[in-house]
Amino acid sequence: MKKIARSAAALIVVFAASQALAVGNGKKLEWNTSMGKVVFEGKDHAGKGMKCNECHTKIFKMKKDSAQMKMADINGGKYCGECHNGKRAFKPAGNCAKCHKK
């Protein structure tokens, strides 16, 4: 019985830790780039009916700073570019100000 309780407690801790890294509805993630600050708002994507697991862990790992994104990669269809391809969502090329804020 003690093994089951310990295993359950360990699973709860792992689950809670992974959720602390998520950027859900009402939360945002910001990082500075040479083109200005990029702000990812969970509500923008949740408001379009997207679920967290559509991108995590398929496109983005659930670990802070695990993706070293470059615009060439995004424009080439990696990271954000998997959906932001001009078909599913706006294409990043020519739409810099939608993500980069001066």
N, CA, C and O of each residue as an XYZ file, in Angstrom:
408
protein
N       0.827     -1.202      0.000
C       0.000      0.000      0.000
C       0.867      1.261      0.000
O       0.527      2.253     -0.645
N       1.998      1.218      0.731
C       2.871      2.388      0.780
C       3.482      2.672     -0.595
O       3.682      3.831     -0.958
N       3.779      1.609     -1.362
C       4.340      1.791     -2.698
C       3.358      2.523     -3.608
O       3.749      3.398     -4.379
N       2.102      2.164     -3.512
C       1.073      2.808     -4.335
C       0.945      4.283     -3.959
O       0.845      5.146     -4.831
N       0.948      4.561     -2.675
C       0.835      5.950     -2.219
C       2.042      6.768     -2.671
O       1.886      7.910     -3.102
N       3.234      6.201     -2.580
C       4.444      6.914     -3.021
C       4.410      7.149     -4.528
O       4.753      8.233     -5.000
N       4.002      6.144     -5.272
C       3.923      6.283     -6.731
C       2.911      7.354     -7.113
O       3.173      8.169     -7.998
N       1.771      7.358     -6.461
C       0.748      8.365     -6.735
C       1.264      9.766     -6.408
O       1.034     10.704     -7.171
N       1.956      9.910     -5.289
C       2.511     11.209     -4.902
C       3.546     11.678     -5.916
O       3.587     12.856     -6.272
N       4.382     10.753     -6.379
C       5.399     11.111     -7.368
C       4.757     11.565     -8.671
O       5.215     12.534     -9.276
N       3.714     10.887     -9.110
C       3.013     11.281    -10.332
C       2.381     12.660    -10.199
O       2.401     13.449    -11.144
N       1.833     12.945     -9.053
C       1.220     14.260     -8.819
C       2.277     15.352     -8.899
O       2.031     16.403     -9.492
N       3.439     15.125     -8.317
C       4.524     16.118     -8.353
C       4.989     16.338     -9.789
O       5.170     17.483    -10.205
N       5.185     15.270    -10.549
C       5.623     15.401    -11.947
C       4.573     16.146    -12.765
O       4.917     17.030    -13.550
N       3.312     15.804    -12.595
C       2.245     16.473    -13.328
C       2.198     17.965    -12.980
O       2.081     18.802    -13.875
N       2.285     18.298    -11.711
C       2.237     19.702    -11.279
C       3.415     20.483    -11.838
O       3.256     21.630    -12.254
N       4.587     19.879    -11.852
C       5.774     20.556    -12.380
C       5.630     20.821    -13.872
O       6.002     21.896    -14.344
N       5.098     19.867    -14.620
C       4.935     20.072    -16.066
C       3.903     21.152    -16.344
O       4.060     21.909    -17.302
N       2.870     21.248    -15.549
C       1.856     22.275    -15.746
C       2.385     23.663    -15.428
O       1.904     24.647    -15.989
N       3.361     23.761    -14.543
C       3.926     25.058    -14.183
C       4.657     25.688    -15.363
O       4.806     26.910    -15.407
N       5.115     24.886    -16.318
C       5.827     25.409    -17.476
C       4.896     25.772    -18.623
O       5.316     26.448    -19.562
N       3.656     25.343    -18.568
C       2.719     25.580    -19.664
C       2.271     27.025    -19.690
O       2.215     27.688    -18.655
N       1.951     27.513    -20.887
C       1.443     28.866    -21.058
C      -0.007     28.729    -21.500
O      -0.308     28.764    -22.693
N      -0.877     28.576    -20.557
C      -2.280     28.347    -20.843
C      -3.065     29.622    -21.050
O      -2.503     30.716    -21.099
N      -4.365     29.469    -21.172
C      -5.280     30.579    -21.349
C      -5.118     31.570    -20.196
O      -5.194     31.186    -19.029
N      -4.899     32.832    -20.523
C      -4.730     33.854    -19.497
C      -3.288     34.065    -19.072
O      -3.010     34.930    -18.241
N      -2.368     33.288    -19.628
C      -0.947     33.445    -19.296
C      -0.182     33.809    -20.548
O      -0.664     33.601    -21.662
N       1.016     34.353    -20.369
C       1.815     34.706    -21.536
C       3.290     34.426    -21.292
O       3.759     34.353    -20.156
N       3.988     34.276    -22.382
C       5.424     34.030    -22.378
C       6.053     35.133    -23.203
O       5.573     35.438    -24.295
N       7.120     35.738    -22.699
C       7.776     36.832    -23.418
C       9.261     36.548    -23.559
O       9.882     35.986    -22.656
N       9.828     36.937    -24.696
C      11.267     36.886    -24.847
C      11.697     37.986    -25.796
O      10.955     38.376    -26.698
N      12.908     38.480    -25.580
C      13.455     39.569    -26.380
C      14.201     39.027    -27.584
O      14.919     38.031    -27.500
N      14.012     39.711    -28.714
C      14.731     39.369    -29.936
C      15.309     40.659    -30.506
O      14.992     41.747    -30.026
N      16.143     40.545    -31.512
C      16.721     41.737    -32.144
C      15.654     42.570    -32.856
O      15.876     43.750    -33.129
N      14.513     41.977    -33.156
C      13.416     42.683    -33.830
C      12.355     43.188    -32.854
O      11.313     43.684    -33.281
N      12.607     43.067    -31.554
C      11.641     43.485    -30.549
C      11.129     42.311    -29.746
O      11.381     41.153    -30.078
N      10.416     42.621    -28.701
C       9.894     41.589    -27.803
C       8.797     40.779    -28.477
O       7.908     41.327    -29.129
N       8.877     39.468    -28.307
C       7.824     38.571    -28.792
C       7.012     38.134    -27.584
O       7.568     37.708    -26.572
N       5.703     38.242    -27.694
C       4.811     37.853    -26.612
C       3.892     36.752    -27.135
O       3.142     36.960    -28.088
N       3.957     35.583    -26.506
C       3.051     34.490    -26.832
C       1.974     34.485    -25.765
O       2.267     34.300    -24.584
N       0.733     34.685    -26.171
C      -0.385     34.680    -25.227
C      -1.214     33.421    -25.432
O      -1.723     33.163    -26.523
N      -1.339     32.650    -24.370
C      -2.107     31.425    -24.433
C      -3.548     31.651    -24.850
O      -4.132     30.817    -25.542
N      -4.138     32.786    -24.430
C      -5.544     33.057    -24.746
C      -5.780     33.225    -26.238
O      -6.861     32.904    -26.735
N      -4.774     33.727    -26.964
C      -4.950     33.901    -28.409
C      -5.155     32.553    -29.089
O      -5.979     32.429    -29.995
N      -4.416     31.557    -28.659
C      -4.520     30.242    -29.273
C      -5.707     29.461    -28.705
O      -6.417     28.785    -29.449
N      -5.922     29.551    -27.402
C      -7.074     28.872    -26.782
C      -8.374     29.449    -27.329
O      -9.353     28.723    -27.504
N      -8.385     30.759    -27.601
C      -9.562     31.417    -28.146
C      -9.922     30.937    -29.545
O     -11.057     31.101    -29.991
N      -8.967     30.351    -30.226
C      -9.208     29.789    -31.563
C      -9.555     28.309    -31.478
O      -9.656     27.623    -32.495
N      -9.740     27.817    -30.231
C     -10.136     26.427    -30.038
C      -8.996     25.436    -29.973
O      -9.222     24.226    -29.987
N      -7.774     25.935    -29.901
C      -6.628     25.032    -29.852
C      -6.430     24.491    -28.442
O      -6.733     25.164    -27.457
N      -5.932     23.297    -28.361
C      -5.589     22.652    -27.091
C      -4.077     22.635    -26.953
O      -3.365     22.577    -27.956
N      -3.580     22.685    -25.736
C      -2.137     22.718    -25.473
C      -1.403     21.563    -26.153
O      -0.308     21.742    -26.687
N      -2.020     20.370    -26.127
C      -1.318     19.200    -26.661
C      -1.236     19.189    -28.189
O      -0.614     18.291    -28.757
N      -1.840     20.150    -28.856
C      -1.673     20.232    -30.306
C      -0.247     20.643    -30.665
O       0.269     20.270    -31.719
N       0.380     21.410    -29.787
C       1.763     21.839    -30.021
C       2.739     21.159    -29.061
O       3.894     20.916    -29.410
N       2.280     20.861    -27.879
C       3.145     20.234    -26.862
C       2.768     18.778    -26.727
O       1.601     18.516    -26.437
N       3.574     17.881    -26.894
C       5.010     17.866    -27.100
C       5.370     17.551    -28.548
O       6.511     17.190    -28.835
N       4.428     17.681    -29.447
C       4.656     17.378    -30.859
C       5.608     18.370    -31.514
O       6.506     17.967    -32.252
N       5.424     19.665    -31.254
C       6.241     20.703    -31.874
C       7.217     21.288    -30.854
O       8.400     21.463    -31.146
N       6.719     21.585    -29.671
C       7.537     22.188    -28.616
C       7.637     21.246    -27.427
O       6.644     20.648    -27.012
N       8.832     21.119    -26.886
C       9.024     20.318    -25.677
C       8.476     21.101    -24.491
O       8.341     22.322    -24.556
N       8.168     20.408    -23.429
C       7.635     21.049    -22.221
C       8.770     21.416    -21.276
O       8.732     21.094    -20.088
N       9.779     22.092    -21.813
C      10.919     22.508    -21.003
C      11.307     23.909    -21.429
O      11.517     24.165    -22.615
N      11.403     24.809    -20.481
C      11.729     26.192    -20.763
C      13.062     26.287    -21.503
O      14.028     25.611    -21.150
N      13.100     27.124    -22.521
C      14.292     27.393    -23.333
C      14.791     26.184    -24.117
O      15.960     26.147    -24.503
N      13.941     25.203    -24.358
C      14.390     24.022    -25.105
C      14.383     24.262    -26.616
O      15.050     23.535    -27.352
N      13.645     25.265    -27.090
C      13.604     25.577    -28.522
C      14.417     26.834    -28.790
O      14.147     27.889    -28.217
N      15.391     26.723    -29.641
C      16.192     27.876    -30.064
C      15.699     28.273    -31.458
O      16.316     27.944    -32.471
N      14.580     28.984    -31.482
C      13.919     29.313    -32.742
C      14.645     30.423    -33.494
O      15.138     31.387    -32.909
N      14.690     30.252    -34.783
C      15.220     31.272    -35.689
C      14.147     31.505    -36.750
O      13.411     30.586    -37.110
N      14.064     32.731    -37.245
C      13.035     33.052    -38.232
C      13.152     32.178    -39.471
O      12.135     31.815    -40.063
N      14.372     31.833    -39.876
C      14.534     30.956    -41.048
C      13.845     29.612    -40.803
O      13.237     29.048    -41.713
N      13.942     29.103    -39.581
C      13.275     27.839    -39.244
C      11.756     28.008    -39.279
O      11.044     27.176    -39.842
N      11.271     29.083    -38.676
C       9.819     29.327    -38.630
C       9.280     29.495    -40.054
O       8.263     28.900    -40.410
N       9.970     30.312    -40.871
C       9.539     30.504    -42.260
C       9.637     29.208    -43.061
O       8.930     29.035    -44.054
N      10.513     28.298    -42.632
C      10.668     27.013    -43.297
C       9.701     25.947    -42.817
O       9.782     24.798    -43.251
N       8.783     26.311    -41.922
C       7.753     25.379    -41.476
C       8.037     24.664    -40.172
O       7.341     23.709    -39.829
N       9.046     25.107    -39.439
C       9.314     24.513    -38.127
C       8.735     25.407    -37.036
O       8.393     26.564    -37.282
N       8.632     24.865    -35.844
C       8.136     25.588    -34.672
C       6.790     26.233    -34.995
O       5.868     25.540    -35.426
N       6.661     27.532    -34.799
C       5.402     28.244    -35.049
C       4.958     28.091    -36.498
O       3.766     28.111    -36.805
N       5.947     27.935    -37.389
C       5.674     27.832    -38.817
C       4.914     26.583    -39.225
O       4.438     26.498    -40.357
N       4.789     25.606    -38.327
C       3.985     24.423    -38.666
C       2.528     24.809    -38.892
O       1.864     24.246    -39.761
N       2.034     25.758    -38.118
C       0.652     26.241    -38.297
C       0.623     27.602    -38.986
O      -0.259     27.874    -39.800
N       1.585     28.448    -38.659
C       1.650     29.781    -39.264
C       2.328     29.653    -40.618
O       3.489     30.019    -40.801
N       1.548     29.112    -41.572
C       2.072     28.796    -42.899
C       1.279     29.495    -44.009
O       1.485     29.225    -45.192
N       0.381     30.385    -43.620
C      -0.447     31.076    -44.595
C      -1.722     30.331    -44.942
O      -2.585     30.866    -45.638
N      -1.849     29.108    -44.466
C      -3.061     28.315    -44.711
C      -3.859     28.176    -43.425
O      -5.025     28.566    -43.369
N      -3.242     27.628    -42.399
C      -3.941     27.449    -41.118
C      -3.967     28.747    -40.323
O      -4.971     29.069    -39.687
N      -2.882     29.480    -40.356
C      -2.781     30.763    -39.635
C      -1.893     31.698    -40.451
O      -1.229     31.268    -41.394
N      -1.884     32.967    -40.086
C      -1.129     33.949    -40.863
C       0.330     33.535    -41.038
O       0.938     32.948    -40.143
N       0.863     33.845    -42.184
C       2.242     33.556    -42.519
C       3.135     34.587    -41.823
O       2.806     35.773    -41.844
N       4.257     34.180    -41.204
C       5.099     35.143    -40.503
C       5.792     36.142    -41.433
O       5.951     37.306    -41.066
N       6.203     35.717    -42.619
C       6.902     36.613    -43.545
C       5.992     37.775    -43.921
O       4.887     37.570    -44.422
N       6.464     38.998    -43.676
C       5.679     40.190    -43.976
C       4.707     40.586    -42.885
O       4.016     41.595    -43.019
N       4.635     39.818    -41.807
C       3.731     40.107    -40.686
C       4.499     40.243    -39.373
O       4.020     39.830    -38.316
N       5.690     40.824    -39.452
C       6.592     40.907    -38.289
C       5.911     41.499    -37.057
O       6.072     40.985    -35.950
N       5.156     42.573    -37.246
C       4.569     43.308    -36.115
C       3.483     42.510    -35.388
O       3.087     42.893    -34.287
N       2.994     41.417    -35.969
C       1.997     40.599    -35.262
C       2.620     39.885    -34.083
O       1.926     39.571    -33.117
N       3.914     39.624    -34.142
C       4.584     38.917    -33.036
C       5.650     39.784    -32.350
O       5.803     39.742    -31.130
N       6.377     40.564    -33.144
C       7.479     41.384    -32.624
C       6.972     42.780    -32.290
O       6.483     43.490    -33.168
N       7.085     43.175    -31.029
C       6.625     44.480    -30.555
C       7.829     45.343    -30.220
O       8.692     44.940    -29.440
N       7.887     46.505    -30.797
C       8.999     47.450    -30.541
C       8.820     48.129    -29.200
O       9.647     48.952    -28.809
